[in-house]
Amino acid sequence: MQTEHFSQKINFADKCYLTFSTVISTLFGLVLPFSILIIFDRVLPNQAKDTLFLLFAI
């Protein structure tokens, strides 16, 4: 019971697009944890309000 959708082969351009979108979505997923880590490690102990405003502006 093969359908036409599953029997098509993935070409090189589709593989590149899939790899690129996977990398980009992974990087976007890591932005929030790293920004929270920077806030807790660098900003809060030093009470650096300017750095905190800059991080939220980005």
Sequence and secondary structure as in RCSB ss.txt:
>XXXX:A:sequence
MQTEHFSQKINFADKCYLTFSTVISTLFGLVLPFSILIIFDRVLPNQAKDTLFLLFAI
>XXXX:A:secstr
   HHHHS   HHHHHHHHHHHHHHHHHHHHHHHHHHHIIIIIHHHT HHHHHHHHH 
